[in-house]
Amino acid sequence: MNASKHTPYSIAILAGGQSRRMGRNKALITLHGKPVLQWVIDAVAPLTDDLFLVTNTPAEYRPFNLPMVSDILPGNAALGGIYTAIATAKHPWTFLLACDMPLVRADAIEALASMRDGVDVVVPRITPHPETLHAFYRKTCLPAIEAQLAKKSLRVVGFFDAVRVRYVDADTIIAVTGNFDFLSNLNTPEDVERVLKILKNHQN
């Protein structure tokens, strides 16, 4: 479990979803004068030479000056976005990240990166539900995802039984980060308020 942290990997930010509960595009919400997506970009850009967005609405994201790619197989929700990201990525490994996680931390990503030996997926599992949009995927996952999509089964974890998955538990994460704030995403206005409070505490 000691893969070199320096083995290159791509990073793909999924900028899709309907933001129904929020009522507006989560990636473009401003936190302390900076869009959520820019918080994400600033945190992860130093980690890779291959950072790009997966989005079907590229016009919304042109101001961020990132390469963008649309779904190869549209209409397949997050699993389709993951497939597109892995297939597009320059490197054998891709770190997949949701666009609404402004507290994402480089040290957490690098810790996961160091656990890639001998597996196809590295994913935190703090609750019973793995954090599939804060996880590493190898290109070896593509056939299993293709088979999953062919069945029109869109649960991301649906292909996990067909590949080698390393689940990273809460204790391992806490040893690196001290908390789980970096996994916070923005689904409701209440989530935004909570993240604003965390950011304010970090600045104090």
Residue pairs with C-beta under 8 A, 6 or more apart in sequence:
1 114
1 115
1 117
1 166
2 114
2 117
3 113
3 114
3 115
3 116
3 117
4 114
5 110
5 113
5 114
7 93
7 113
7 116
8 48
8 49
8 50
8 91
8 93
9 47
9 48
9 50
9 91
9 92
9 93
9 94
9 95
9 113
9 136
10 48
10 50
10 51
10 52
10 85
10 89
10 90
10 91
10 93
10 94
10 95
11 44
11 47
11 48
11 50
11 51
11 52
11 94
11 95
11 97
12 51
12 52
12 53
12 54
12 85
12 86
12 88
12 89
12 94
12 95
12 96
12 97
13 37
13 40
13 41
13 44
13 51
13 52
13 53
13 54
13 66
13 97
13 98
13 99
14 53
14 54
14 55
14 78
14 81
14 82
14 85
14 96
14 97
14 98
14 99
14 133
15 27
15 37
15 53
15 54
15 55
15 57
15 60
15 61
15 99
16 54
16 55
16 56
16 71
16 78
16 81
17 26
17 78
19 25
19 26
21 187
21 188
22 29
22 186
22 187
22 188
22 189
25 60
26 36
26 99
26 100
26 185
26 186
26 187
27 35
27 36
27 37
27 60
27 61
27 99
27 100
28 35
28 36
28 37
28 60
29 35
29 36
29 186
29 192
30 36
31 39
31 102
31 192
31 195
31 196
31 199
32 196
32 199
32 203
34 42
35 64
36 99
36 100
36 102
36 186
37 61
37 64
37 99
38 64
39 102
39 103
39 104
40 97
40 99
40 101
40 102
40 104
41 51
41 64
41 66
43 104
43 105
43 106
44 51
44 95
44 97
44 104
44 106
44 109
45 51
46 106
47 95
47 106
47 109
47 110
48 91
48 95
49 90
50 89
50 90
50 91
51 66
51 67
52 66
52 67
52 68
52 69
52 85
52 88
53 61
53 64
53 66
53 67
53 68
53 69
53 99
54 68
54 69
54 70
54 71
54 81
54 84
54 85
54 88
55 61
55 68
55 69
55 70
56 70
56 71
56 74
58 68
58 70
61 68
69 84
69 85
69 88
70 84
71 80
71 81
71 84
72 80
72 83
72 84
72 87
72 88
73 80
73 83
73 84
73 149
74 80
76 83
76 149
76 154
77 154
78 132
78 133
78 154
78 156
79 145
79 148
79 149
79 154
79 155
79 156
79 158
79 159
80 149
80 154
82 96
82 132
82 137
82 145
82 156
83 142
83 145
83 146
83 149
85 94
85 96
85 137
86 94
86 96
86 137
86 138
86 139
86 141
86 142
86 145
87 139
87 142
89 139
92 138
92 139
93 113
93 116
93 136
93 137
93 138
93 139
94 136
94 137
94 138
94 139
95 109
95 112
95 113
95 135
95 136
96 132
96 133
96 134
96 135
96 136
96 137
97 104
97 133
97 134
98 133
98 134
98 185
100 185
100 186
100 187
101 133
101 134
101 182
101 183
101 184
101 185
102 184
102 186
102 195
102 199
103 181
103 182
103 183
103 184
103 195
103 198
103 199
104 134
104 182
105 177
105 182
107 176
107 177
108 134
108 173
108 176
108 177
108 182
111 168
111 172
111 173
111 176
111 177
112 122
112 123
112 124
112 135
112 136
112 168
113 122
113 136
115 122
115 166
115 168
116 122
116 136
116 138
116 166
118 164
119 138
119 163
119 164
119 165
119 166
120 137
120 138
120 140
120 141
120 163
120 164
120 165
121 135
121 136
121 137
121 138
121 141
121 160
121 163
121 164
121 165
121 166
122 135
122 136
122 165
122 166
122 168
123 130
123 131
123 132
123 134
123 135
123 136
123 165
123 166
123 167
123 168
124 130
124 131
124 134
124 135
124 167
124 168
124 173
124 183
125 131
125 167
125 168
125 169
125 170
126 169
126 170
126 173
126 180
126 183
130 157
130 160
130 167
131 183
132 156
132 157
133 185
134 182
134 183
140 163
141 159
141 163
144 159
144 162
144 163
145 159
147 159
147 162
148 154
148 158
148 159
170 180
173 180
174 180
181 198
184 191
184 194
184 195
184 198
185 191
186 192
186 195
